[in-house]
Amino acid sequence: MAKQKTEKKQDEFALGKENYILLIIGIVVIIIGFLLMIGGGSEDPTKFNPEVFSFRRITLAPIIVLAGFLFEIYAIMKKPKTTND
């Protein structure tokens, strides 16, 4: 019987270091988008505050959040660089 060589494989993450950095950047962009949506409420509930429908809250913030999610998809799909050791 011939002995088989058993090589111990290193545990590797599913994604590379660059992918994880890109994922963190995407999460920060999403958080910034949600922070832009905050506010616009009225101190007195019987009065209407038109700031609720400002450009920042109704248009800009959702676009930034969507861009963050699209960036997350890119970060996951990006092929990690392989090193030949």
Buried (B, 14 or more C-beta within 10 A) or exposed (E): EEEEEEEEEEEEEEBBEEBBEBBEBBBEBBEEBEEBBEEBEEEEEEEEEEEEEBEEBEEBBBEBBEBBBEBBEEBEEBEBEEEEE
